[in-house]
Amino acid sequence: MLRCPSVGMAHQKPPANAFKPLKQPSDSEDVPLSGKKWRARLVAAAAIIGPGIIAASMVNDAPGIATYAIAGANYGYSILWMILVSTLVLTVVQEMAARMGAVTGKGLSDLVREVFGLRVTFQLLVGLLIANLGTTVAEFAGIAASLEIFGISRYISVPLGGLFVWLLLVKGSYDRVEKAFLFGSLFFILYVISGIMVHPPWPEVLRATVSPTWHWDAGFISTMVALIGTTVTPWMQFFLQSSIVDKRIKIDDYAVSRLDVIVGCIAANVIVFFIIVTAAATLHPHGIRVESAADAARALEPFAGHWAEVIFALGLFNASLFGAAILPLSTSYSICEGFGWESGVDKTWREAPWFFGIYTALIVVSALAILIPGAPLIPIMFWSQVLNGVLLPFVLIIMLKLVNNRRLMGEHVNSPFGNVIAWSAAGLLFLLSALMLVFSLVPGLTA
């Protein structure tokens, strides 16, 4: 594990001749020393960067891409201003999770059990397990649908995808797994390319981004709810905090970690921007409605050419494969921390049997669900997202109580300004999640 070279050296006794008047170095002699210091700082920063970018990238998983494509197809550019709101909310929530991990050295489930007791922890984790299982099924559905565009059967793509993500974690170290996830994050640039290829009217796009537009209909409100609910999900906070702990990032290193979180949140929502722009520029003017990200990819070809369809489909495959690995990993972290079981990518199967067992079971069950003929995939994915909407406000309230607990956080509790932003974000998400639940239970309202 890379560590900051300065850790453990700050309080060493200086050598006896440290303060003797020596010959002053010339400028040419000082440059190499300065360069070494900067290189050391860059190496230390590189060792810390990763969890924030990876967690935020999962905004763009298979259900997320479907949501953004549907939003662009249905409402065009008028929905783009919501990206600014979702970026702010995501950044506030993710920063709190990362800070708690750096200060306490414990995952979110661990803190919930310590402060709120085993009953609350059990109820929270059961809901999280069910919701994450449904979302993992959606990720494998994305793998199947994206490669079927290229004529590859799901009976080939899904088993191979499942085997790949299983071997990635079971046979890898934390550093290797993180590098693989960061490499996967780079492929989201495909959506930027697809957005440029469709040649949108950029003045209109930019105007819509900074000028809020509102439609008084249930469909528009439900789209807003889905955008926020897809961007900020409960499992992301568990995953990010566990990653901070697993990487042994401490509060002394937190300035770089916070930058990692902020950059990750902004970059993820830039990708969201281009996904919506792509659908808005090609599908919305022709009144084309889509129900999934794969539908959006197929619909692009008549208006933007074959390569636009290919690029969009490859982006969906990468996002789905990425999500199929991270969702089970996040769930394993959460459950093991909540019940006090050993967890961590660097552990062996013998050291952490529950951790690897839960990860394996989620992959196997989710992959099999896609391969069973006639499996009710849409209801599974639908109700998993409803459950995420129900869980989210409670997770945020728990996080706010924990991050303002001085016994846990000391001087690193939220500032008054930070609390105003965080509680406002929690209130907004509570309202939007409640609306999403109502629209899900009474579908006629969104007609």
N, C-alpha and C positions, 0 to 999 in steps of 0.2 A: 504494500500500500504506500503510495507516495505521500510524504509528509513535508510540511513546510520546513526548509532548512533551518529557520530561526528558532523553531520550537525546541524548548529545553536548553537553549544556549544563552538566553537573555540575561540570566543571573549568574553566569560563570565568572569567577574571579579573574580580572585582567592580569596579564603577565607582568612581571616586576618592572620591565623596561617600557611598559606601555606609554608612560607619560614623560619619558626622557625626550629632551629636545633633539629631534633627529633632523636630517636634511629635508627641507620641504620638497615634496614631489613636484615636478614640473607638470604642465598641462598634459604633455604627451604621456607622462607616466600615470596620470590620474584617470585617463580615458579607459584603459583596460579594466581598472578596478570598478569604475562606474558601470561599464558594460557587464561585468560579472554580477554586480548587484542586480541589475535589471534582468539579466537572464535567470538569476535565482528567484526573483519575484515572479517572473513569468512561469517558471516551472511550478512554483508553489500555487499560483493561481490556476494553472492547468489541472493540478491535482484536485482542486475543489470544484471546478466547473463540471456540470453534468446533470445532477438531479433536477434542477429547475427547468432546464431545457427539455429534458426527457418527459417530465411530468406535464409540462404545458403542451408539448407536441401531441399528447394524447387527446387534446381538444379535437384533433382531426382524425379520429378513428372512423370505422365504417358507419356507425349510426350518425356521427357528427357530420361526415361528408354528405350523407343522404339528407340530413336536415338542412344544411346550407344550400345544397343544390335545389331542394324543393322550395326553399325561401326565395332564391333568386328566380326560379321558374315562375312562381306564383305572383311575386310582388315586385320583381325587377330591382332597380337600383334604390327604390324608396325604403328598403329595409337596411341599407348600408350603415346608417347612423348608429344602429344598435351595436355595431362592432366596437365603437368607442366606449359604450357603456360596459359591454362584456369584458373588454380589456381591463378597465379599471377594477371591476369586481373580481376578476380572476387574479389580478396582481395583488390586491389586498388580502384575499383569502390564502393564496399560495405563500405569501411572505410570512404570514402568521404561522403556518405549518412549518416552514423551514426554520423560523426563529425558535419555535418550541423544541424542535429536534436538536438544534445546535446548543441551546441552553441546558436542557434537561438530559440529553443523551438517551432519550426514550422515545419510542414510537407513540403514535396517537392512541392506539388501543391500550397500550401499557398505562398511559396516563389516565385514560378513562376508567380503567379498572382500579387504579390507585386512589382516584379522587371520588368516583361515583359508585364504586362497588361492582361486584360480579354480576348482579341481576341486570343492571343497566347495560353492562358490557355485553352480556349474552344476548339480550334483545336486539341491541344495535348490530352485533355481528351476524345474527341470523338473517336480519333484513339485508345486510350488506352482501352476505353470501348468495342469497337468492337473486338479488339485483345484479350482482357481478356475473353469476352463472348465465343469466339471460343475455347480458351484454357480450359475454364471451361467445355465446352461440351466434350473436350478430356479427362478431368479427370473423368467425369461420364461414358464415354465410357470405361475407364480403370477399373472402378468399375464393370461394366457389364461384360467385357471380362474376368477379373480375376476370378470372382465367377462362370462364366459359365464353367470354367475348372472343377469345383467341382459339376457341374450339377444344379446350382442354376440359375433360370431364371432371366433375367434382369428386368422383370416386378415385381419381388420381391426385388432384390438387389438395384436397382436404387431409387425407392421411399423410402425404408428404409434408404439408405445412405443419401439421400437428407434431410429426416426428422432429422437424427442424427446431421448433420452438422448445420442445422438451429437451433435446440434446443441448441446445444453447445454454440452458440454465443448469441442468443436472451435470453436464460435463465441463462447465466453464467456471471461471473465477469471477469475482465481482468486477474486476477491471475489464475482463474480456466481455462480459455481458454489457457493461456500461458502454464500452466502445462500439459494440454491435448496435445498441440502441441509438447512440449518437450518429452512427453512420446511417441508420435507417431514417433519422430525422432529416438528413440532408436531402432525401428523395422527395420531400414535400415541395421542393422547388419546382417539381413538375407542374404543380397547380399554378404557379406564377407564370410558367411558360404557356400553359393553356389559356390563361387569362389574357396574355399579350397576343396570342395567335388569333383570338376572335375579334380583335380590333374594336374595342368598345369606344363610345364617345367620351373621352376622358374628361372634358369640362363638365359634362352632365354627371359623370360618376363622382367627381370630386365635390360638386355642389350637393349631391344627395348625401354624401358622407358627413358633411358638416351641417346639413339642414334637416332637422328632424321632421319626419312626415308621419301622420297618424291617420289610420283608417278605423272608423267605428264599426268594425264587424268582428265576429268571433274568430274568424279564420286568421285575421291579422294579429289579434291578441294572442291566439294560440301559437302563432309563428314566433312572436316575441318571446313567449314563455319557453318554447322549444330551443330558441337560440341561446338564452341564458342557461337553461337547464342542461343543454348539451355541452356548453362551455365549462361550467363549474359543476362537477359531479362529486359525490361523497368519496368515492374510491381514490380520486386523485390526491386528496389531502392525506389519506393514510399512506399512499405510495410515496409521496414526496418526503414526509417526515421520516418514514422508515429508511428511505434512501440516504437521507442526511445522517441518520444514526449509523447505518451500515457502513458508510464511508468515513465515519469517525470525524466529522466536521465539528469543530468546537466554536464557541462564540468569538474567540480571537480571530478566527478565519471568516467570520460571518459577513464582513463587508463584500468580499468576493462572491460568497454564496448568494447574498441578496441581489447582487448584480446579475448573477446567473438566473435567478428567478424572474427578475424584471425583463431581461433580454428574452428569455424563453416565452414569457406571456405575450410580449409584443410581437415576436416572430411568429408565434402560433396564430395570432389573430390577423397578421398580414396574409397568411395562407388562407384563412377564412374569407378575407376580403376578396381574394382572387377567385376562390371557388364560387362565391355568390356572383361576382362580376361575370364569370364565364357563363353561368346559367342565365343570368339576366340579359346578357347580350345576344344569346342564341335562341333560347327556349321561350323566354317571356314574350317577345314581340310576336311570336307565332301561336301563342296561347297553348303551348305544349305543357302538359302536366306530367310529372314523374313521381314515382312512389319509392324509388331507391336510387342509390348512387350509380348502380349499374345501368338503370334506365337512363339516367342523365348522360352517361358516357355514350351509350348507343344513340341517343337523340342528337348528340353533337355532330355526327358525321355529315348529315345533309346540309348543315349550315356553316360548319367550320372545317370540314375536311376529315379525311381518314386519320391523319396524324393527331388531330385534336382528340379524337375518340381514343386512340391508342395511348396517348399521354395521360388522359384522365383515368383510363382503366388501370394503367400501371401504377398511378398514384394511389388508386383505391386498393390495389393488391398490396402495396407496401404498407399502407395504413392498417389494413386488416391483419397482416402478418405481425406487424408491430403491436397492435392491440391484443392479438391472441397470445402474445408472450407476456405483456405487461399486466393485463387484467388478472390472470391467475396468480402472477407473482405478487401483486398488490393484495389480493385476497389471502394468500398464504401468510404474508407478513402480518396482516391485520389479525387474523384468527390466532396465530401462534403467539403474538405479543399479548393479545387479550387474555389468553389462558396461561401465560407464563411458560410456553414451550420454546425450545431452542429454535432460532430461525436465522437465516442469512445465506446468501449465495455462496460464501466462502466456506460454509460448513460441509461436512460429508453427510451422506444419507444416514449413516449410523448415528452421527451427532444430532441431526435434526430430521428424524423420520416423519414427523407430522408436517413439517414445512414442505418437504419434497413430495410427500404423499398427497397432500391437498392440491399442490400444483399439478401433479400428474392426473389426479382424478378429474379436476376441472377441464383439463385439455381433452381427456378421453371422452367424458360425457358430452362436452360441447361439440366435438368432432362427430361423434356418433349421431347426435341429434340432426346434423345436416345430412347425414347419409341415410337416415331412415325414411323410406318413401311415405309421403303423406304426413310427415311430422308437422305439427301446428307451429311453424317458425314465426309467423307474424304475431300471433297472440303472445308467444314467449317473449319476443323482443318488445312488444308493446307494453306488456305488464311489467317487465323489468324496468323500463324507463319511467313508468308510473311510480314504481316503488322507489326509484332514485329520487323522483320529485318529492315523495313523502319524507324520505330520510334526510334530504339536504338541509332543510331549515334546522332540524334537531342537531345535526352534526355541526352546523355553524354556531349555534348557541352554545353547545358544549365546548367548541374551540375557543369562543370568546371568554367563557368562564375560566378555562384553563390558562389562556394567555394573559389574563388579568389577575391570576393567583400569585401573589408575591412570594408565597412559600415555595412555589415551583420556579418562578421566573426572576425573582429578585428585582433588580433595577431594570430588567428588560421587558417589563410589562408594556402594554400599549400606552402610548401617550394619549392625553385627552383628545387631541386632533385625530390620532389614529383610531381611537374608539368611536368617534363620531362617524368616520368613514366606514369602519368595520360594521358597526351596528346598523348604519344606513344600508349597507350592502346586504347584511343579513335580513333586514326588514323587507328590502326589495325582493330578495330571493324567496323569502317566506311567502310574500304575496303572489309572486309569479308561480311558485311551486303549487300553491293552493289553487290558483287558476288552472294550472296544467292538470291537476288532479280532477277538478270539476269538469273540464273539457274532455278528459279521458273517460270519466264515468258516464258523462252524458254527451255522446258523440253528436247528437243533433244540434248542439249549440254551435258547433264549428262548421255547420253546413254552409 
